[in-house]
Amino acid sequence: MKTDWNGKRVLILGAARQGLALARWLSVHGARVTLSDARGEDELRAARESLAEFGIRWALGGHPLELLDSTDALCLSGGIPLTLPIVVEAVKRGIPLSNDSQIFMETVPCKTVGITGSAGKTTTTTLVGNMAKLAYGDKAYVGGNIGDPLLNYVDEMKPEDIAVLELSSFQLDQMTLSPNVAAILNVTPNHLDRHGTMETYTAAKARILEFQSKEDAAVLGRDDKGAWSLRDKVMGKLFAFSMSELEEGLDGAYLHDGLLNLRDGNAYLPLILREKIQLRGDHNVQNVLAAFAIGHAAGFPLDAMLEAAEDFRGVPHRLEFVRELNGARWYNDSIATAPERSMAAIRSFEEPIVLLLGGRDKDLPWEALIRLANERVDHIVLFGEAAEKIEKTAAGIGSGERRFSITRVNGLREAVRAAAQIAEPGDVVLLSPGGTSFDEFKDFEERGERFVKWALELS
């Protein structure tokens, strides 16, 4: 049901990208908007100026419960936890929760493709978006959890357009609508600081499927237990993607003898050779397979999918090559905000690795990463709030068995300088932190940009 926002009193928590887009859109559609943020006036001066024409009420420096006394609906920006006292109180009072993606889905007039997963969703969404742009031209819109919130454009969308969205578990938590094509790439431990348990986190991811119809399509990662365990929730047509040949009767994209293939019923289509994929690592081959399965489920022409895949060189902050210095190659993988993502990055290299690890911990286990590092990494530089926890985990490997050395510093800039001192010709210096950026930066993009800047300043 499309909500009539005219005259509704809406409280938005969080004045970042999603919150600002939502405040603007709701104001245009007649809502009386209050925007609340824990930050102060100085930090939000530019944000306030950008919305000056809309008559929005601001509540800065915290989220007092009395804001709920004049609220008909509460909208949460991506990073707002459900355990926040004002959110808990709103639920108690029966005030409905929503967010920018839910409101977009209520309003969008065209076909939608939604992509979620613990890892790889930004790369996959970007590639699917490139396929859509080649197929639809300027009638393709790409956003959601990445880029510009699509709510900024929904009023100009037409029924013949297409919208491709990356959706996080935070957004899915409040959603009661599903995209026409819904993809779950994988479900591995992530954001447990927000969701508490794997069961709750998995349930949030599964919501992308729960409101589909039999006319819709779902794409699941066949090689991932978490994603594949949700296949019983698929309402419509199921597609899969796998690094191995799919079992008989299962449609989707798969790798066989170095060639990516697509199968749908009795139709088999060879796609591209693995060696033509310009991204490092098996996880990126999986991302490309996922994109082909999603594009096919969405009805994209094969030519558009092939051209996009062959031209794709990845996205910033995801195994992004930065520079070569004194024979060592530097890579920015700031997007790796969970240990599992750092493990995927480590596996992408055969060379000796100097690994920059740290940031803010998300209550995730580090043991598997440390075991892998003991096989593949020569030196670890620890930084940020998680450094102590990671160091204690590494201490579980006896000094006689541990093959990597450890340097611990305070922040990322010190980590860059330390890595430069350690790296030798032939090494890879890899920022793949495993933790979030919020102890030092506003997001992983700012962290990656600073890493690139500081690495390029080295001489």
C-alpha positions as CSV (number, residue, x, y, z in Angstrom):
1,M,0.0,0.0,0.0
2,K,1.3,3.4,-0.9
3,T,1.3,5.7,2.2
4,D,-0.3,9.1,2.0
5,W,2.3,11.3,3.7
6,N,0.4,14.6,3.5
7,G,0.1,16.1,7.0
8,K,1.9,13.1,8.6
9,R,4.3,13.9,11.4
10,V,7.5,11.9,10.6
11,L,10.6,11.7,12.8
12,I,13.8,10.6,11.0
13,L,16.8,9.4,12.9
14,G,20.2,10.1,11.3
15,A,21.1,13.0,9.0
16,A,23.4,11.2,6.6
17,R,22.8,10.4,3.0
18,Q,19.7,8.3,3.4
19,G,18.2,10.5,6.1
20,L,18.7,13.7,4.1
21,A,17.1,12.2,0.9
22,L,14.2,10.9,2.9
23,A,13.6,14.3,4.7
24,R,13.6,16.1,1.3
25,W,11.2,13.6,-0.3
26,L,8.8,13.5,2.6
27,S,8.7,17.3,2.8
28,V,7.9,17.6,-0.9
29,H,5.1,15.1,-0.3
30,G,3.5,17.1,2.5
31,A,4.9,15.5,5.6
32,R,5.9,17.5,8.7
33,V,9.5,16.3,9.2
34,T,11.7,16.3,12.2
35,L,15.3,15.2,11.6
36,S,17.2,14.1,14.7
37,D,20.9,13.4,14.9
38,A,23.3,12.8,17.7
39,R,25.8,15.2,16.2
40,G,25.8,18.9,16.9
41,E,25.0,22.0,14.9
42,D,28.6,22.7,13.7
43,E,29.0,19.2,12.2
44,L,25.6,19.4,10.4
45,R,25.7,23.0,9.1
46,A,26.1,21.9,5.5
47,A,23.3,19.3,5.8
48,R,21.0,21.9,7.3
49,E,21.8,24.4,4.5
50,S,21.0,21.7,1.9
51,L,17.5,21.4,3.3
52,A,16.9,25.0,4.3
53,E,14.0,25.5,1.8
54,F,11.9,22.6,3.2
55,G,11.0,23.9,6.7
56,I,12.3,20.9,8.5
57,R,12.5,20.8,12.3
58,W,16.0,19.8,13.6
59,A,16.7,18.0,16.9
60,L,20.5,17.8,17.4
61,G,22.8,16.4,20.0
62,G,20.7,13.3,20.8
63,H,17.4,11.6,20.4
64,P,15.1,12.7,23.4
65,L,12.1,10.4,23.9
66,E,9.7,13.4,23.9
67,L,10.2,13.7,20.2
68,L,7.8,10.7,19.9
69,D,5.0,12.6,21.5
70,S,4.4,14.4,18.2
71,T,5.3,11.5,15.8
72,D,3.1,9.4,13.5
73,A,6.0,7.4,11.9
74,L,9.6,6.8,12.8
75,C,12.2,6.4,9.9
76,L,15.6,5.0,10.6
77,S,18.8,5.7,8.6
78,G,21.1,2.8,7.9
79,G,23.3,2.8,10.9
80,I,20.7,3.4,13.5
81,P,20.4,0.4,15.9
82,L,17.0,-1.0,16.8
83,T,18.2,-1.1,20.4
84,L,18.4,2.7,20.6
85,P,16.1,3.8,23.5
86,I,13.9,6.0,21.3
87,V,13.4,3.1,18.8
88,V,12.5,0.7,21.6
89,E,10.1,3.2,23.0
90,A,8.5,3.9,19.6
91,V,7.9,0.1,19.2
92,K,6.3,0.0,22.7
93,R,4.0,2.9,21.7
94,G,3.0,1.2,18.4
95,I,4.6,3.9,16.2
96,P,5.3,2.3,12.8
97,L,8.9,2.1,11.7
98,S,10.1,2.7,8.1
99,N,13.1,3.8,6.1
100,D,14.0,5.2,2.7
101,S,14.1,1.9,0.9
102,Q,10.7,0.8,2.2
103,I,9.2,4.1,1.1
104,F,11.0,3.9,-2.2
105,M,9.5,0.4,-2.8
106,E,6.0,1.7,-1.9
107,T,6.3,4.4,-4.6
108,V,8.4,2.9,-7.4
109,P,6.4,2.3,-10.6
110,C,8.9,0.0,-12.4
111,K,10.6,-3.3,-12.2
112,T,13.0,-3.6,-9.2
113,V,16.1,-5.7,-8.6
114,G,17.4,-6.0,-5.0
115,I,20.7,-7.5,-4.0
116,T,21.8,-8.3,-0.5
117,G,24.5,-10.5,1.1
118,S,27.2,-10.4,3.8
119,A,29.9,-9.8,1.2
120,G,30.2,-8.8,-2.4
121,K,26.9,-7.0,-2.7
122,T,28.4,-3.6,-3.7
123,T,30.6,-5.2,-6.5
124,T,27.7,-7.3,-7.7
125,T,25.2,-4.4,-7.6
126,T,27.6,-2.2,-9.5
127,L,28.1,-4.8,-12.2
128,V,24.3,-5.5,-12.5
129,G,23.8,-1.8,-12.7
130,N,26.3,-1.5,-15.5
131,M,24.4,-4.3,-17.3
132,A,21.1,-2.5,-16.8
133,K,22.5,0.8,-18.1
134,L,23.7,-1.0,-21.3
135,A,20.2,-2.6,-21.6
136,Y,18.1,0.4,-20.6
137,G,20.2,3.5,-21.1
138,D,19.1,6.4,-19.0
139,K,16.0,4.4,-17.9
140,A,18.2,2.4,-15.5
141,Y,18.6,3.6,-11.9
142,V,21.2,2.2,-9.5
143,G,21.5,3.0,-5.8
144,G,20.0,1.9,-2.5
145,N,22.7,1.3,0.1
146,I,25.3,2.6,-2.4
147,G,25.6,5.9,-4.2
148,D,22.7,8.3,-4.4
149,P,19.5,7.1,-2.6
150,L,17.0,6.2,-5.3
151,L,14.2,8.1,-3.4
152,N,15.8,11.2,-5.0
153,Y,14.7,10.0,-8.4
154,V,11.5,7.9,-7.8
155,D,9.1,10.7,-8.8
156,E,10.6,10.8,-12.3
157,M,10.7,7.0,-12.9
158,K,8.4,5.5,-15.5
159,P,6.8,2.0,-15.6
160,E,9.2,1.0,-18.4
161,D,12.3,1.8,-16.3
162,I,14.3,-0.4,-14.0
163,A,15.8,0.2,-10.6
164,V,18.7,-1.8,-9.1
165,L,19.2,-1.6,-5.4
166,E,21.8,-2.8,-2.9
167,L,20.0,-3.6,0.3
168,S,21.6,-4.0,3.7
169,S,20.3,-6.0,6.6
170,F,19.6,-2.7,8.4
171,Q,17.3,-1.6,5.6
172,L,15.6,-5.0,5.2
173,D,14.8,-5.0,8.9
174,Q,11.9,-2.6,8.4
175,M,10.8,-3.6,4.9
176,T,7.5,-5.2,4.1
177,L,7.9,-5.2,0.3
178,S,10.3,-7.3,-1.9
179,P,11.9,-6.5,-5.2
180,N,10.8,-8.3,-8.4
181,V,14.2,-9.9,-8.6
182,A,15.7,-10.6,-5.2
183,A,19.3,-11.9,-4.7
184,I,21.0,-13.2,-1.6
185,L,24.6,-13.7,-2.4
186,N,25.7,-15.2,1.0
187,V,24.9,-15.1,4.7
188,T,28.0,-15.2,6.9
189,P,28.7,-13.7,10.3
190,N,28.4,-9.9,10.1
191,H,26.8,-7.0,12.0
192,L,26.3,-9.1,15.1
193,D,26.9,-5.9,17.1
194,R,23.6,-4.8,15.6
195,H,21.5,-8.0,15.2
196,G,22.8,-9.9,18.2
197,T,22.6,-13.4,16.8
198,M,23.1,-15.1,13.4
199,E,19.4,-16.2,13.5
200,T,18.3,-12.6,13.8
201,Y,20.7,-11.4,11.1
202,T,19.7,-14.2,8.7
203,A,16.0,-13.4,9.3
204,A,16.8,-9.8,8.3
205,K,18.4,-10.9,5.0
206,A,15.6,-13.4,4.3
207,R,13.0,-10.5,4.3
208,I,14.1,-9.7,0.8
209,L,12.3,-12.9,-0.3
210,E,9.3,-12.9,2.0
211,F,7.1,-10.5,0.2
212,Q,7.7,-11.8,-3.4
213,S,4.9,-13.4,-5.5
214,K,5.1,-16.4,-7.8
215,E,5.7,-14.1,-10.7
216,D,9.0,-12.9,-9.2
217,A,12.4,-14.4,-9.2
218,A,15.1,-15.1,-6.6
219,V,18.8,-15.7,-7.0
220,L,20.7,-17.5,-4.3
221,G,24.4,-18.4,-3.8
222,R,24.6,-22.2,-4.2
223,D,28.0,-22.5,-2.6
224,D,27.0,-20.6,0.6
225,K,25.2,-22.6,3.3
226,G,23.5,-19.5,4.7
227,A,22.1,-18.3,1.4
228,W,21.1,-21.8,0.1
229,S,19.3,-22.6,3.4
230,L,16.7,-19.9,2.4
231,R,15.7,-21.6,-0.8
232,D,12.4,-22.9,0.8
233,K,11.4,-19.3,1.2
234,V,11.5,-18.6,-2.6
235,M,8.0,-17.9,-3.9
236,G,8.7,-17.6,-7.6
237,K,11.4,-18.8,-10.0
238,L,14.7,-19.9,-8.4
239,F,18.1,-19.2,-10.0
240,A,21.5,-20.1,-8.5
241,F,25.1,-19.3,-9.1
242,S,28.1,-21.5,-8.3
243,M,31.8,-22.1,-8.8
244,S,30.8,-25.7,-9.8
245,E,28.4,-27.1,-12.3
246,L,24.8,-26.9,-11.0
247,E,22.9,-30.0,-10.4
248,E,20.4,-31.2,-12.9
249,G,17.2,-29.2,-12.8
250,L,18.7,-26.1,-11.2
251,D,19.0,-23.0,-13.4
252,G,21.5,-20.2,-13.1
253,A,25.1,-19.3,-13.7
254,Y,28.1,-21.6,-13.0
255,L,31.8,-22.1,-13.7
256,H,33.0,-25.2,-15.6
257,D,36.4,-25.9,-17.0
258,G,37.4,-22.2,-16.9
259,L,34.2,-21.0,-18.6
260,L,31.3,-19.1,-17.1
261,N,28.0,-20.6,-18.3
262,L,24.3,-19.9,-18.0
263,R,21.6,-22.6,-17.9
264,D,17.8,-22.1,-18.0
265,G,15.7,-25.2,-18.6
266,N,17.1,-26.8,-21.8
267,A,19.0,-23.8,-22.9
268,Y,22.7,-23.7,-22.2
269,L,24.7,-20.5,-22.9
270,P,28.5,-20.2,-22.7
271,L,29.3,-16.7,-21.3
272,I,33.0,-15.7,-20.9
273,L,36.3,-17.3,-20.0
274,R,37.3,-16.8,-16.4
275,E,40.6,-15.3,-17.5
276,K,38.7,-12.4,-19.1
277,I,37.4,-11.3,-15.7
278,Q,39.5,-8.3,-14.7
279,L,39.1,-8.7,-11.0
280,R,41.3,-10.7,-8.6
281,G,40.1,-13.6,-6.5
282,D,37.5,-16.4,-6.5
283,H,35.1,-14.2,-4.6
284,N,35.0,-11.8,-7.6
285,V,34.3,-14.7,-10.0
286,Q,31.4,-15.5,-7.8
287,N,30.2,-11.9,-7.9
288,V,30.3,-12.0,-11.7
289,L,28.4,-15.3,-11.8
290,A,25.8,-13.7,-9.5
291,A,25.5,-10.7,-11.8
292,F,24.9,-13.0,-14.8
293,A,22.2,-14.9,-12.9
294,I,20.6,-11.7,-11.7
295,G,20.7,-10.1,-15.1
296,H,19.2,-13.1,-16.7
297,A,16.4,-13.3,-14.1
298,A,15.7,-9.6,-14.8
299,G,15.5,-10.3,-18.6
300,F,18.6,-8.3,-19.6
301,P,19.9,-9.0,-23.2
302,L,22.9,-11.3,-23.3
303,D,25.0,-8.7,-25.3
304,A,24.6,-6.1,-22.5
305,M,25.6,-8.6,-19.8
306,L,28.7,-9.8,-21.7
307,E,29.9,-6.2,-22.6
308,A,29.4,-5.1,-19.0
309,A,31.2,-8.1,-17.5
310,E,34.2,-7.9,-19.9
311,D,34.7,-4.1,-19.3
312,F,34.2,-4.3,-15.5
313,R,37.3,-3.3,-13.4
314,G,35.7,-3.2,-10.0
315,V,34.8,-0.4,-7.7
316,P,36.9,1.9,-5.5
317,H,38.0,0.5,-2.1
318,R,37.6,-3.2,-3.2
319,L,41.0,-4.6,-3.9
320,E,41.8,-1.3,-5.6
321,F,45.4,-1.1,-6.8
322,V,46.9,2.1,-5.4
323,R,50.6,2.2,-6.4
324,E,53.9,0.4,-6.5
325,L,56.6,1.6,-4.1
326,N,60.1,0.2,-3.9
327,G,58.9,-3.0,-5.6
328,A,55.9,-3.5,-3.3
329,R,52.3,-3.2,-4.6
330,W,49.8,-1.4,-2.5
331,Y,46.0,-2.3,-2.5
332,N,43.0,-0.6,-0.9
333,D,40.3,-3.0,0.3
334,S,38.7,-0.7,2.9
335,I,35.3,-2.2,2.1
336,A,36.3,-5.3,4.0
337,T,34.5,-4.5,7.3
338,A,34.2,-8.1,8.5
339,P,37.0,-10.8,9.0
340,E,35.4,-13.0,6.3
341,R,35.9,-10.2,3.7
342,S,39.6,-9.8,4.7
343,M,40.0,-13.6,4.2
344,A,38.6,-13.3,0.7
345,A,41.1,-10.5,0.0
346,I,44.1,-12.5,1.4
347,R,43.2,-15.5,-0.8
348,S,43.3,-13.2,-3.9
349,F,47.1,-13.0,-3.7
350,E,50.0,-15.5,-4.0
351,E,52.6,-12.9,-3.1
352,P,53.9,-12.3,0.5
353,I,51.5,-10.0,2.3
354,V,51.8,-7.1,4.7
355,L,48.3,-6.9,6.1
356,L,46.7,-3.8,7.7
357,L,44.1,-5.0,10.1
358,G,41.8,-3.3,12.6
359,G,39.2,-0.5,12.9
360,R,36.1,-1.1,15.1
361,D,35.1,-4.7,15.9
362,K,31.5,-5.9,15.1
363,D,31.5,-8.7,17.7
364,L,32.7,-11.1,15.0
365,P,35.1,-14.0,15.4
366,W,38.7,-13.4,14.3
367,E,40.1,-16.9,14.8
368,A,39.6,-18.1,11.2
369,L,41.2,-15.0,9.8
370,I,44.2,-15.4,12.1
371,R,44.6,-19.1,11.0
372,L,44.5,-18.1,7.4
373,A,47.0,-15.3,8.0
374,N,49.3,-17.9,9.6
375,E,49.4,-19.6,6.2
376,R,49.4,-16.7,3.8
377,V,50.6,-13.5,5.6
378,D,54.2,-12.4,6.5
379,H,53.4,-9.4,8.7
380,I,50.3,-7.9,10.3
381,V,50.0,-4.2,11.2
382,L,47.2,-3.7,13.7
383,F,45.4,-0.4,14.2
384,G,42.3,1.1,15.7
385,E,39.9,-0.1,18.5
386,A,40.0,-3.8,17.4
387,A,43.8,-4.0,17.6
388,E,43.8,-5.4,21.1
389,K,41.2,-8.1,20.5
390,I,42.9,-9.2,17.3
391,E,46.3,-9.3,19.1
392,K,44.8,-11.5,21.8
393,T,43.4,-13.8,19.2
394,A,46.8,-14.0,17.5
395,A,48.4,-14.9,20.8
396,G,46.4,-18.1,20.7
397,I,48.8,-19.3,18.1
398,G,52.0,-20.4,20.0
399,S,55.0,-18.3,19.2
400,G,56.8,-21.3,17.8
401,E,53.9,-22.0,15.4
402,R,53.2,-18.4,14.3
403,R,54.8,-17.5,11.0
404,F,53.7,-13.8,10.8
405,S,55.0,-10.9,12.9
406,I,52.8,-8.2,14.4
407,T,53.2,-4.4,14.7
408,R,50.6,-2.5,16.7
409,V,50.0,1.2,16.2
410,N,47.2,3.6,17.0
411,G,45.6,4.8,13.8
412,L,45.6,4.1,10.1
413,R,48.1,6.8,9.2
414,E,50.7,5.2,11.6
415,A,49.8,1.8,10.0
416,V,50.6,3.1,6.6
417,R,54.0,4.4,7.7
418,A,54.7,1.2,9.6
419,A,53.8,-0.9,6.5
420,A,56.1,1.2,4.3
421,Q,59.0,0.4,6.7
422,I,58.2,-3.3,6.7
423,A,57.4,-4.0,3.0
424,E,60.1,-5.5,0.8
425,P,60.3,-5.8,-3.1
426,G,57.7,-8.4,-4.3
427,D,55.4,-7.9,-1.3
428,V,51.7,-6.9,-1.4
429,V,50.7,-4.2,1.2
430,L,47.0,-4.8,1.7
431,L,44.6,-2.7,3.7
432,S,41.7,-5.1,4.4
433,P,40.8,-4.2,7.9
434,G,38.1,-6.6,8.9
435,G,36.6,-4.0,11.1
436,T,34.4,-0.9,10.5
437,S,35.8,2.6,10.0
438,F,33.7,4.3,12.7
439,D,36.5,4.5,15.3
440,E,38.4,7.0,13.1
441,F,36.4,7.8,10.0
442,K,32.8,8.5,8.9
443,D,32.7,5.4,6.6
444,F,34.8,2.9,4.7
445,E,35.0,5.3,1.8
446,E,36.7,8.0,3.8
447,R,39.0,5.4,5.3
448,G,40.0,4.2,1.8
449,E,40.5,7.7,0.5
450,R,42.8,8.5,3.4
451,F,44.7,5.3,2.9
452,V,45.2,6.1,-0.8
453,K,46.3,9.6,0.0
454,W,48.8,8.6,2.6
455,A,50.1,5.8,0.5
456,L,50.7,8.1,-2.5
457,E,52.5,10.6,-0.2
458,L,55.1,8.0,0.7
459,S,58.5,8.3,-1.0
